[in-house]
């Protein structure tokens, strides 16, 4: 007999009216009864189950189950359901086609279930376990979207525990319906970022021919991905090399790193390197960087760059070459105490086509500014370094073992609220165990004295502008005057190996001998530095203030120094204007006041519409060397397509060094496709025309 009822409680009452002998043969019903509803509610005398159909819903404490059909067994306190099975508890949600759930033990068994958190999801043909741990059979792990063009991982068996994939068997990575790469291991926390790396590039360049490149990293352990970089060049040959990426984070620190490499037997036209030598056929490169934090105090940082010749990255990886054309290799360990830093730094030189000041190694101690008697502050640094520099062109090989230490004192004084005056004094002693000029060793002692003065003034103005979101103005003015006197800084030039020497720079150098890194190449110091800093601010609606404009002017007056150098240096001016978050203008100028000659001018105007377009116009000008304009433009057409353009114009040679036109396309939520054509003039090695089609997996 079937009775049609409206609520589960009525069904249970009817069940209690059955013969007592039959009830004694069944387990006791649960003490707490679920609440169940449906468009059609039936109690089945045969199975002794409550059957809910049509928008069926069962609530048991904080657990909610919905499905097309739900069957509840009051004696086993369990449910079975089919059709749009959705189980929710404490913010966690499971979706399946059908399944069973025990309300007492919390165990479940379902078919075709999907679980996860954007952008990573896990699906399985059959799943058993609890909310805390689920075992998937014939599982698929997919990223962002379940589409044929999205990468996915197939597995015979996967264990999912509290938001983390902790184990897997029979793992294979692939896409487009095929899975080709076997994975020994995959583990990932779905609440943290997963950085996947896959790029594919097709193109053409005259010096390389038809280009096909791909990079792939696949997970092999928690936070570890291994793979390779491949490149096929019809005019050169095949390049390949292992690659890796690793990233682990925990409560006590983190570790991150990346490795890429390549080797090719280059059969094309290789030309010469920067020294005029013939580029070899066997060409290769290896790039590695590593960063690590161990606890609160210890950090490690390093990188290694090996290039078989100076042009290997310029020929095959130009995007990596142009930002850094002389690679660095170093490793550093720093222990940070409460008020000091203890570091070990090694710089080595695996390449031989440019010069590097190697440190093999340098051990350094830095006492951070701290209190001293009579209201003064002290600073101290001391180091021991073994320096080496290989012979290069006509320059000989140099080696030096050097001990160096500096100790300084400063005493801030505030004669008025708007004035700060700080006398400074210090000394630096440097000992060279390998001296020149007929000496076996040489020790140089330098004293320094001077002051830093700052004047601060401000004014406020009740000005408002709704268009630019200006709510009042505040003008900050800070003139500065600094002086340093170190008459013995240039002593001992004839005996000192000049390894840490001056490097080319157009900005003002550090004023104090305590901050100068070219300690083997110091000048007599008798210099007054004048500066003027100005800032214009307005109120920020949420909190604090926002800078609308900043202007800095600075120049040195040298009372003594090198012969032939004017006492007054070039005047340096730097201006930044940011009247709105979408508009930024910055300019740097250096000019000679004696002749009113502009020596350097760099500026950039950037306008950004976050949703639709951005443009950046810049200029770089260095007198007697170069003058170039650069324009970058990007326009979003719709949700799928962007157009981009890049132009570089050389004024001195009246030519476009680069014209690039491109279209960027987003394929679903997974891929970015770039189509670019470039026309080049001027560079000696690069082709005059290049076409690239690049496919990139969006990082997540």
C-alpha positions as CSV (number, residue, x, y, z in Angstrom):
1,X,0.0,0.0,0.0
2,X,1.3,3.5,-0.9
3,X,0.2,6.5,1.1
4,X,0.8,10.0,-0.4
5,X,2.0,12.4,2.3
6,X,3.2,16.0,2.4
7,X,6.0,16.0,5.0
8,X,8.6,13.5,6.3
9,X,7.2,13.6,9.9
10,X,3.8,12.3,8.7
11,X,5.5,9.5,6.9
12,X,7.4,8.4,10.0
13,X,4.2,8.4,12.0
14,X,2.6,6.1,9.5
15,X,5.6,3.8,9.7
16,X,5.2,3.6,13.5
17,X,1.7,2.2,13.1
18,X,3.0,-1.0,11.3
19,X,3.0,-4.3,13.3
20,X,5.2,-4.1,16.4
21,X,7.0,-7.3,15.6
22,X,8.1,-6.0,12.2
23,X,9.4,-2.7,13.8
24,X,11.3,-4.7,16.5
25,X,13.3,-6.4,13.7
26,X,14.6,-3.0,12.4
27,X,17.2,-0.6,13.9
28,X,15.8,2.4,15.9
29,X,15.1,5.6,13.8
30,X,17.5,8.5,14.4
31,X,16.9,10.9,17.3
32,X,17.0,13.9,15.0
33,X,14.8,13.9,11.9
34,X,15.7,15.7,8.7
35,X,13.3,18.1,7.0
36,X,12.3,17.1,3.5
37,X,10.1,18.7,0.8
38,X,9.2,18.0,-2.8
39,X,6.4,18.6,-5.3
40,X,5.6,14.9,-4.9
41,X,6.1,13.0,-1.6
42,X,5.6,9.3,-1.3
43,X,6.1,6.7,1.5
44,X,7.0,3.3,-0.1
45,X,5.8,0.4,2.2
46,X,8.0,-2.1,0.3
47,X,11.3,-0.3,0.8
48,X,10.2,1.7,3.9
49,X,11.7,4.8,2.3
50,X,10.4,8.3,1.9
51,X,10.5,9.2,-1.8
52,X,10.7,12.9,-2.9
53,X,10.3,14.0,-6.5
54,X,10.4,17.3,-8.3
55,X,12.5,20.0,-6.7
56,X,13.4,17.6,-3.9
57,X,15.2,19.1,-0.9
58,X,16.4,17.5,2.3
59,X,17.9,19.6,5.2
60,X,19.7,17.9,8.1
61,X,21.3,20.5,10.4
62,X,23.7,22.5,8.2
63,X,23.6,19.9,5.4
64,X,21.4,20.5,2.4
65,X,20.7,18.0,-0.4
66,X,18.8,18.8,-3.6
67,X,18.1,16.5,-6.5
68,X,15.4,15.5,-9.0
69,X,14.6,12.5,-6.8
70,X,15.6,11.8,-3.1
71,X,15.0,8.6,-1.2
72,X,15.4,8.7,2.6
73,X,15.8,5.6,4.7
74,X,14.9,6.6,8.3
75,X,16.3,3.4,9.9
76,X,19.7,3.7,8.2
77,X,19.5,7.5,8.4
78,X,20.8,7.6,4.8
79,X,19.7,9.1,1.5
80,X,20.0,8.1,-2.1
81,X,19.4,10.7,-4.9
82,X,19.6,11.0,-8.7
83,X,19.4,13.8,-11.2
84,X,21.2,17.0,-10.4
85,X,22.7,15.8,-7.1
86,X,23.9,18.8,-5.1
87,X,25.2,18.4,-1.6
88,X,26.1,21.5,0.5
89,X,27.6,21.8,4.0
90,X,29.4,24.6,5.8
91,X,30.2,26.4,2.6
92,X,31.4,23.3,0.7
93,X,29.5,22.1,-2.3
94,X,29.5,18.8,-4.2
95,X,27.8,18.3,-7.6
96,X,27.1,14.9,-9.2
97,X,24.6,13.0,-11.3
98,X,23.6,10.5,-8.6
99,X,24.7,9.1,-5.3
100,X,24.2,8.0,-1.7
101,X,25.0,9.8,1.6
102,X,24.8,8.5,5.2
103,X,23.6,11.3,7.5
104,X,25.1,9.6,10.6
105,X,28.6,8.7,9.4
106,X,29.0,11.5,6.8
107,X,30.2,9.0,4.1
108,X,29.1,9.3,0.5
109,X,29.3,7.4,-2.8
110,X,28.4,9.2,-6.0
111,X,28.7,9.1,-9.7
112,X,30.1,11.7,-12.1
113,X,30.9,14.2,-9.4
114,X,32.7,17.6,-9.8
115,X,34.4,19.6,-7.0
116,X,36.9,22.5,-6.9
117,X,37.5,26.2,-6.7
118,X,38.2,28.5,-9.6
119,X,40.3,28.1,-11.6
120,X,40.9,24.4,-10.8
121,X,38.2,21.7,-10.8
122,X,38.2,17.9,-10.3
123,X,35.7,15.5,-11.8
124,X,35.4,11.7,-11.4
125,X,33.3,8.8,-12.7
126,X,32.9,7.4,-9.2
127,X,33.7,9.0,-5.9
128,X,33.8,7.7,-2.3
129,X,34.6,9.2,1.0
130,X,33.6,12.1,3.2
131,X,33.6,15.9,2.8
132,X,37.1,15.9,4.4
133,X,38.6,13.2,2.1
134,X,37.3,12.0,-1.3
135,X,38.8,9.3,-3.5
136,X,38.1,9.8,-7.3
137,X,38.2,7.0,-9.8
138,X,38.8,7.7,-13.5
139,X,39.3,11.4,-12.6
140,X,39.9,14.5,-14.7
141,X,41.6,17.6,-13.3
142,X,40.9,20.6,-15.6
143,X,41.8,24.3,-15.4
144,X,39.4,27.3,-15.8
145,X,36.9,25.5,-18.1
146,X,35.9,22.0,-19.2
147,X,36.7,22.5,-22.9
148,X,38.7,20.5,-25.4
149,X,41.2,23.4,-25.9
150,X,41.9,23.7,-22.1
151,X,44.7,21.6,-20.5
152,X,43.7,18.8,-18.2
153,X,45.1,15.9,-16.3
154,X,43.6,12.4,-16.4
155,X,44.1,9.9,-13.5
156,X,43.0,6.4,-12.6
157,X,42.7,7.5,-9.0
158,X,43.0,10.8,-7.1
159,X,42.7,11.6,-3.4
160,X,41.2,15.0,-2.5
161,X,41.6,16.1,1.1
162,X,40.2,19.3,2.6
163,X,40.8,21.5,-0.5
164,X,44.0,19.8,-1.5
165,X,44.8,17.2,-4.1
166,X,47.2,15.0,-2.1
167,X,47.8,12.0,-4.2
168,X,47.3,10.5,-7.7
169,X,47.9,7.4,-9.7
170,X,48.2,7.0,-13.5
171,X,48.5,10.8,-14.2
172,X,48.7,12.1,-17.7
173,X,48.7,15.7,-19.0
174,X,47.2,16.7,-22.3
175,X,44.5,18.6,-24.2
176,X,42.3,18.4,-27.3
177,X,41.0,15.0,-26.1
178,X,44.5,13.4,-25.9
179,X,46.8,13.0,-22.9
180,X,50.4,12.3,-23.8
181,X,52.7,13.4,-20.9
182,X,52.9,11.1,-17.9
183,X,53.2,12.7,-14.5
184,X,54.8,10.9,-11.6
185,X,53.0,13.2,-9.1
186,X,50.7,16.1,-8.7
187,X,49.8,17.9,-5.5
188,X,48.1,21.2,-5.1
189,X,46.2,23.4,-2.7
190,X,43.1,24.7,-4.5
191,X,43.1,27.8,-2.4
192,X,46.5,28.9,-3.5
193,X,47.8,30.2,-6.9
194,X,48.8,27.6,-9.5
195,X,51.3,29.0,-12.0
196,X,51.1,26.9,-15.2
197,X,53.5,27.7,-17.9
198,X,53.0,26.8,-21.6
199,X,53.7,28.9,-24.6
200,X,53.8,28.1,-28.3
201,X,55.1,30.5,-31.0
202,X,55.1,30.4,-34.8
203,X,56.8,33.1,-36.8
204,X,59.3,34.1,-39.4
205,X,62.5,36.2,-39.3
206,X,65.0,36.5,-42.1
207,X,68.0,35.5,-40.1
208,X,66.2,32.5,-38.5
209,X,63.7,31.4,-41.2
210,X,60.5,29.9,-40.1
211,X,60.3,29.7,-36.3
212,X,58.5,27.2,-34.1
213,X,59.0,27.5,-30.3
214,X,57.3,26.0,-27.3
215,X,57.9,25.9,-23.6
216,X,56.2,23.4,-21.2
217,X,56.3,22.9,-17.5
218,X,54.5,19.9,-16.0
219,X,54.0,19.2,-12.2
220,X,56.0,16.3,-10.8
221,X,55.8,17.1,-7.1
222,X,54.2,19.6,-4.9
223,X,55.3,23.0,-6.1
224,X,57.7,21.5,-8.6
225,X,57.3,21.6,-12.4
226,X,59.7,20.1,-14.9
227,X,59.8,20.4,-18.6
228,X,61.7,21.7,-21.6
229,X,62.1,24.6,-24.0
230,X,62.1,23.7,-27.7
231,X,62.8,25.8,-30.8
232,X,62.9,24.8,-34.5
233,X,64.5,27.3,-36.9
234,X,64.5,26.4,-40.6
235,X,67.7,28.5,-41.3
236,X,69.5,27.4,-38.1
237,X,68.5,24.0,-36.8
238,X,66.8,22.6,-33.6
239,X,67.3,24.1,-30.1
240,X,66.3,22.3,-27.0
241,X,67.1,22.3,-23.3
242,X,65.6,21.2,-19.9
243,X,63.5,23.7,-17.9
244,X,62.1,23.8,-14.4
245,X,60.1,26.0,-12.1
246,X,59.6,25.5,-8.3
247,X,57.5,27.4,-5.8
248,X,56.8,26.4,-2.2
249,X,55.4,28.6,0.6
250,X,54.8,27.9,4.3
251,X,54.5,29.6,7.7
252,X,58.3,29.7,8.1
253,X,59.2,31.1,4.6
254,X,59.2,30.4,0.9
255,X,61.3,29.1,-1.9
256,X,61.0,30.1,-5.6
257,X,63.0,29.6,-8.7
258,X,63.2,29.0,-12.4
259,X,65.5,27.3,-14.8
260,X,65.6,27.6,-18.6
261,X,68.2,26.4,-21.1
262,X,68.9,25.6,-24.8
263,X,71.5,24.0,-27.1
264,X,71.8,24.2,-30.8
265,X,74.2,23.2,-33.5
266,X,73.8,26.4,-35.5
267,X,74.3,25.8,-39.2
268,X,73.2,29.3,-40.3
269,X,74.9,32.6,-40.8
270,X,76.2,33.5,-37.3
271,X,78.2,36.6,-38.0
272,X,80.6,37.8,-35.1
273,X,80.3,38.5,-31.4
274,X,80.8,41.9,-29.7
275,X,84.6,41.3,-29.7
276,X,84.6,40.7,-33.5
277,X,85.2,37.0,-33.1
278,X,83.4,34.3,-35.2
279,X,80.4,32.9,-33.4
280,X,80.9,29.1,-32.8
281,X,78.5,26.5,-34.2
282,X,78.0,24.9,-30.8
283,X,75.8,27.4,-29.1
284,X,74.0,27.2,-25.7
285,X,72.7,29.1,-22.8
286,X,71.5,28.4,-19.2
287,X,69.6,30.8,-17.0
288,X,68.6,30.1,-13.3
289,X,67.4,32.2,-10.5
290,X,66.5,31.3,-6.9
291,X,65.0,33.2,-4.0
292,X,64.4,31.7,-0.5
293,X,63.3,32.9,2.9
294,X,64.2,30.6,5.9
295,X,62.5,31.6,9.0
296,X,62.5,35.3,10.1
297,X,66.2,36.0,9.8
298,X,67.8,34.1,6.8
299,X,67.3,34.8,3.1
300,X,69.0,33.4,0.0
301,X,69.1,35.0,-3.4
302,X,71.0,34.0,-6.5
303,X,71.1,33.7,-10.2
304,X,73.4,32.0,-12.8
305,X,73.6,33.0,-16.4
306,X,75.8,31.1,-18.9
307,X,75.9,32.2,-22.6
308,X,78.2,30.4,-25.0
309,X,78.7,33.6,-26.9
310,X,77.5,37.2,-26.5
311,X,74.8,36.9,-29.2
312,X,73.1,33.6,-28.4
313,X,70.1,35.2,-26.6
314,X,70.0,38.1,-29.0
315,X,69.6,35.7,-31.9
316,X,67.1,33.2,-30.3
317,X,65.6,34.9,-27.3
318,X,65.5,38.7,-28.1
319,X,62.9,39.5,-25.5
320,X,65.2,38.2,-22.8
321,X,68.3,39.8,-24.3
322,X,67.4,43.5,-24.7
323,X,66.5,44.2,-21.0
324,X,69.8,42.7,-19.8
325,X,72.6,42.5,-22.4
326,X,75.4,41.6,-19.9
327,X,74.2,38.8,-17.6
328,X,75.1,38.6,-14.0
329,X,75.8,35.5,-11.9
330,X,75.9,35.7,-8.1
331,X,74.7,34.1,-4.9
332,X,74.0,35.9,-1.6
333,X,73.0,34.8,1.9
334,X,71.8,37.4,4.4
335,X,71.2,37.0,8.1
336,X,69.1,39.8,9.5
337,X,69.5,40.3,13.3
338,X,67.6,42.8,15.5
339,X,69.8,45.7,14.4
340,X,72.4,44.3,12.0
341,X,72.9,42.4,8.8
342,X,75.5,39.7,8.2
343,X,75.9,38.7,4.6
344,X,78.0,36.5,2.3
345,X,78.1,37.5,-1.3
346,X,79.8,35.8,-4.3
347,X,79.8,37.1,-7.8
348,X,81.4,34.8,-10.5
349,X,81.9,35.1,-14.2
350,X,81.1,32.0,-16.4
351,X,81.3,34.2,-19.6
352,X,84.3,35.8,-21.2
353,X,83.0,38.4,-23.6
354,X,82.6,41.2,-21.1
355,X,84.3,42.2,-17.8
356,X,83.0,41.5,-14.4
357,X,84.3,42.5,-10.9
358,X,84.1,39.0,-9.3
359,X,83.8,38.6,-5.5
360,X,85.1,35.2,-4.4
361,X,83.5,36.0,-1.9
362,X,82.7,39.1,0.1
363,X,81.8,38.8,3.8
364,X,80.1,41.9,5.2
365,X,78.7,43.1,8.5
366,X,76.3,46.1,8.6
367,X,75.2,47.7,11.9
368,X,72.0,49.6,11.1
369,X,71.7,53.2,12.4
370,X,71.3,53.0,16.1
371,X,71.4,55.2,19.2
372,X,74.7,56.4,20.6
373,X,75.6,58.7,23.5
374,X,74.6,62.3,23.6
375,X,71.6,61.9,21.3
376,X,73.7,60.8,18.3
377,X,73.3,57.9,16.0
378,X,76.0,55.5,14.8
379,X,76.5,53.3,11.7
380,X,79.1,50.7,11.0
381,X,79.9,48.4,8.1
382,X,82.9,46.2,7.6
383,X,83.8,43.7,4.9
384,X,86.4,41.4,3.6
385,X,86.5,40.6,-0.1
386,X,88.6,38.7,-2.5
387,X,88.2,40.5,-5.8
388,X,89.2,39.3,-9.3
389,X,88.9,40.7,-12.8
390,X,90.0,38.7,-15.9
391,X,92.0,40.3,-18.7
392,X,89.8,41.9,-21.3
393,X,91.0,43.4,-24.6
394,X,94.1,45.5,-23.6
395,X,93.2,45.6,-19.8
396,X,95.3,43.2,-17.7
397,X,94.0,40.6,-15.2
398,X,93.7,42.0,-11.6
399,X,93.3,40.4,-8.2
400,X,92.9,42.0,-4.8
401,X,92.3,40.8,-1.2
402,X,90.7,43.8,0.6
403,X,89.5,44.6,4.1
404,X,87.3,47.7,4.3
405,X,85.4,49.3,7.2
406,X,83.5,52.5,7.9
407,X,82.2,54.0,11.1
408,X,80.2,57.2,11.3
409,X,78.3,59.4,13.8
410,X,75.5,61.9,13.2
411,X,73.7,64.2,15.7
412,X,70.3,65.5,14.5
413,X,69.3,68.9,15.9
414,X,66.0,70.8,15.4
415,X,66.7,74.5,16.1
416,X,63.1,75.2,14.9
417,X,60.1,73.0,14.1
418,X,60.7,73.7,10.4
419,X,64.5,73.2,10.4
420,X,66.7,70.0,10.9
421,X,70.5,70.3,11.1
422,X,72.6,67.2,11.3
423,X,76.4,67.3,11.7
424,X,78.1,64.1,10.4
425,X,81.6,62.6,10.8
426,X,83.1,59.3,10.0
427,X,86.2,57.4,8.9
428,X,87.0,54.7,6.4
429,X,90.0,52.4,6.5
430,X,90.8,50.1,3.6
431,X,93.7,47.6,3.6
432,X,94.9,46.0,0.3
433,X,96.9,42.7,0.7
434,X,97.8,42.8,-3.0
435,X,99.0,46.3,-3.8
436,X,100.6,47.8,-6.9
437,X,103.3,50.3,-7.6
438,X,106.1,48.4,-5.9
439,X,104.2,47.8,-2.6
440,X,103.2,44.3,-1.3
441,X,100.4,45.8,0.8
442,X,98.8,49.2,1.3
443,X,96.5,50.7,3.9
444,X,94.4,53.9,3.2
445,X,92.7,55.8,6.0
446,X,90.1,58.5,5.2
447,X,88.3,61.0,7.4
448,X,85.1,62.7,6.5
449,X,83.1,65.6,8.0
450,X,80.1,67.5,6.9
451,X,76.4,68.2,7.6
452,X,72.8,67.7,6.3
453,X,70.3,70.5,6.6
454,X,66.6,70.3,5.7
455,X,64.0,73.1,5.9
456,X,60.4,72.2,5.7
457,X,57.5,74.5,4.9
458,X,53.9,73.9,3.7
459,X,50.8,75.8,2.7
460,X,47.2,74.7,2.2
461,X,44.6,76.0,-0.2
462,X,40.8,75.5,-0.2
463,X,40.5,74.5,-3.9
464,X,38.2,71.8,-5.2
465,X,37.7,70.4,-8.7
466,X,35.2,67.6,-9.2
467,X,36.5,66.6,-12.6
468,X,40.0,65.8,-11.2
469,X,38.7,64.7,-7.8
470,X,40.7,67.4,-6.0
471,X,39.5,68.1,-2.5
472,X,41.8,70.8,-1.2
473,X,45.5,71.4,-2.0
474,X,48.6,71.1,0.2
475,X,52.0,72.3,-1.0
476,X,55.1,70.9,0.6
477,X,58.5,72.6,0.1
478,X,61.8,71.1,1.4
479,X,65.0,72.8,0.5
480,X,68.1,70.8,1.3
481,X,71.8,71.6,1.8
482,X,74.5,68.9,2.3
483,X,78.3,69.1,2.6
484,X,81.0,66.5,2.7
485,X,84.8,67.1,3.2
486,X,87.2,64.2,2.7
487,X,90.6,65.6,1.5
488,X,92.4,62.3,1.6
489,X,89.9,60.2,-0.4
490,X,92.1,60.1,-3.5
491,X,95.3,59.1,-1.7
492,X,97.1,55.9,-2.8
493,X,95.9,55.7,-6.4
494,X,99.3,54.4,-7.5
495,X,99.1,51.4,-5.1
496,X,95.4,50.4,-5.3
497,X,94.1,47.8,-7.8
498,X,91.2,49.7,-9.5
499,X,88.6,46.9,-9.5
500,X,85.6,48.6,-7.8
501,X,85.8,51.7,-10.0
502,X,83.4,54.3,-11.3
503,X,80.7,53.1,-13.7
504,X,79.0,55.3,-16.3
505,X,76.0,57.1,-14.9
506,X,74.3,60.4,-15.6
507,X,72.7,60.9,-12.1
508,X,74.4,62.5,-9.2
509,X,76.6,60.0,-7.3
510,X,76.2,59.3,-3.5
511,X,77.7,62.2,-1.6
512,X,79.2,60.5,1.4
513,X,82.3,58.1,1.2
514,X,80.2,55.7,3.3
515,X,77.8,55.1,0.4
516,X,80.2,55.1,-2.6
517,X,80.8,51.6,-4.1
518,X,83.7,52.7,-6.2
519,X,86.0,52.6,-3.2
520,X,89.1,51.7,-5.3
521,X,88.6,54.9,-7.4
522,X,87.7,57.7,-5.1
523,X,88.2,61.5,-5.7
524,X,89.1,64.2,-3.2
525,X,85.8,65.2,-1.7
526,X,84.9,68.9,-1.0
527,X,81.4,69.1,-2.2
528,X,78.2,71.1,-1.4
529,X,74.9,69.6,-2.6
530,X,71.9,71.8,-3.1
531,X,68.4,70.3,-3.6
532,X,64.8,71.4,-3.6
533,X,61.9,69.0,-3.3
534,X,58.3,70.1,-3.8
535,X,55.1,68.1,-3.5
536,X,51.5,69.0,-4.3
537,X,48.9,66.9,-2.7
538,X,45.1,66.5,-2.3
539,X,42.9,64.6,0.1
540,X,42.2,61.0,-0.7
541,X,38.5,60.1,-0.3
542,X,39.2,56.9,1.6
543,X,42.2,57.9,3.7
544,X,45.3,60.1,3.7
545,X,46.5,62.1,0.8
546,X,47.3,61.7,-2.9
547,X,50.3,63.2,-4.7
548,X,49.3,65.3,-7.7
549,X,52.8,66.5,-8.6
550,X,56.4,66.2,-7.4
551,X,59.4,68.2,-8.5
552,X,63.0,67.7,-7.5
553,X,66.0,69.9,-8.4
554,X,69.6,69.1,-7.4
555,X,73.1,70.1,-8.2
556,X,76.6,69.8,-6.7
557,X,79.2,72.6,-6.2
558,X,82.7,71.1,-6.0
559,X,85.3,73.3,-4.3
560,X,88.0,70.9,-5.5
561,X,88.3,67.8,-7.6
562,X,89.6,66.5,-10.9
563,X,91.3,68.9,-13.3
564,X,89.2,70.2,-16.1
565,X,85.9,69.7,-14.3
566,X,83.7,72.7,-13.7
567,X,83.0,73.5,-10.0
568,X,79.2,73.6,-10.6
569,X,77.8,70.3,-11.9
570,X,74.9,69.8,-14.3
571,X,71.5,70.6,-12.8
572,X,69.2,67.6,-12.5
573,X,65.5,68.1,-12.6
574,X,62.8,65.4,-12.2
575,X,59.1,66.1,-12.5
576,X,56.1,63.7,-12.0
577,X,52.5,64.7,-12.5
578,X,49.6,62.3,-11.6
579,X,46.4,64.4,-11.5
580,X,44.3,61.3,-11.9
581,X,44.9,57.5,-11.6
582,X,44.5,57.1,-15.4
583,X,47.0,59.9,-16.3
584,X,50.8,60.0,-15.5
585,X,53.5,62.3,-16.9
586,X,57.2,62.1,-15.8
587,X,60.2,63.9,-17.1
588,X,64.0,63.9,-16.2
589,X,66.3,66.6,-17.5
590,X,70.0,67.3,-17.0
591,X,71.5,70.5,-18.4
592,X,74.7,72.5,-18.1
593,X,73.9,76.0,-16.6
594,X,77.2,77.6,-17.8
595,X,76.3,77.0,-21.5
596,X,72.5,76.4,-21.2
597,X,73.1,73.1,-23.0
598,X,70.6,70.3,-22.6
599,X,72.6,67.1,-21.9
600,X,69.8,64.6,-21.3
601,X,66.0,64.6,-21.6
602,X,63.7,61.6,-20.9
603,X,60.0,61.9,-20.6
604,X,56.9,59.7,-20.8
605,X,53.2,60.4,-21.0
606,X,50.9,57.5,-20.1
607,X,47.1,57.5,-20.4
608,X,45.2,54.4,-19.3
609,X,41.6,53.4,-19.6
610,X,41.4,50.2,-17.6
611,X,38.6,48.8,-19.7
612,X,39.4,49.8,-23.2
613,X,42.7,51.4,-24.2
614,X,46.1,52.7,-23.1
615,X,48.8,54.8,-24.8
616,X,52.3,55.7,-23.7
617,X,54.5,58.2,-25.5
618,X,58.1,58.6,-24.5
619,X,61.4,60.1,-25.5
620,X,65.0,59.4,-24.7
621,X,67.7,61.9,-25.6
622,X,71.4,61.9,-24.7
623,X,73.4,64.7,-26.2
624,X,75.8,63.6,-29.0
625,X,74.6,60.0,-28.6
626,X,71.0,59.4,-29.4
627,X,67.5,60.8,-29.6
628,X,64.6,58.5,-29.9
629,X,60.8,58.6,-29.6
630,X,58.7,55.6,-28.5
631,X,54.9,55.1,-28.8
632,X,53.0,52.1,-27.5
633,X,49.2,51.8,-28.0
634,X,46.7,49.1,-27.1
635,X,43.0,49.2,-27.9
636,X,40.4,46.7,-26.7
637,X,37.8,45.9,-29.4
638,X,35.6,43.5,-27.4
639,X,35.9,40.7,-24.9
640,X,38.0,38.7,-27.3
641,X,40.2,40.9,-29.4
642,X,42.8,43.7,-28.7
643,X,44.9,45.6,-31.2
644,X,48.4,46.8,-30.4
645,X,51.0,49.0,-32.0
646,X,54.6,49.8,-31.1
647,X,56.8,52.4,-32.8
648,X,60.5,53.4,-32.2
649,X,61.8,56.4,-34.1
650,X,65.5,57.4,-34.3
651,X,65.7,61.2,-34.8
652,X,69.4,61.3,-35.5
653,X,69.2,58.7,-38.3
654,X,65.7,59.7,-39.5
655,X,64.3,56.1,-39.4
656,X,61.9,53.9,-37.6
657,X,64.0,51.4,-35.7
658,X,60.8,49.3,-35.1
659,X,57.2,49.2,-36.2
660,X,55.1,46.5,-34.7
661,X,51.4,45.8,-35.5
662,X,49.5,43.1,-33.7
663,X,46.2,41.5,-32.7
664,X,45.8,39.8,-29.3
665,X,43.0,37.2,-29.0
666,X,41.6,35.5,-25.9
667,X,40.4,31.9,-26.5
668,X,37.9,31.2,-23.7
669,X,39.4,31.6,-20.3
670,X,42.5,29.6,-21.0
671,X,44.6,30.9,-23.9
672,X,45.9,34.1,-25.2
673,X,46.9,34.2,-28.9
674,X,49.1,37.0,-30.3
675,X,49.6,37.8,-33.9
676,X,52.4,40.4,-34.6
677,X,54.2,41.7,-37.6
678,X,57.4,43.8,-37.1
679,X,59.4,46.0,-39.5
680,X,62.9,46.8,-38.3
681,X,65.6,49.1,-39.5
682,X,69.1,49.7,-38.2
683,X,70.1,46.9,-35.9
684,X,73.0,45.0,-37.2
685,X,72.0,41.4,-36.5
686,X,68.2,41.6,-36.5
687,X,66.0,40.9,-39.6
688,X,64.2,43.7,-41.3
689,X,60.9,41.8,-41.1
690,X,59.5,39.4,-38.5
691,X,56.1,37.7,-38.1
692,X,55.1,36.0,-34.8
693,X,52.1,33.9,-33.9
694,X,52.3,33.2,-30.2
695,X,50.0,31.0,-28.1
696,X,50.2,31.4,-24.3
697,X,48.4,29.6,-21.5
698,X,46.9,32.3,-19.2
699,X,48.7,32.0,-15.8
700,X,46.6,31.2,-12.8
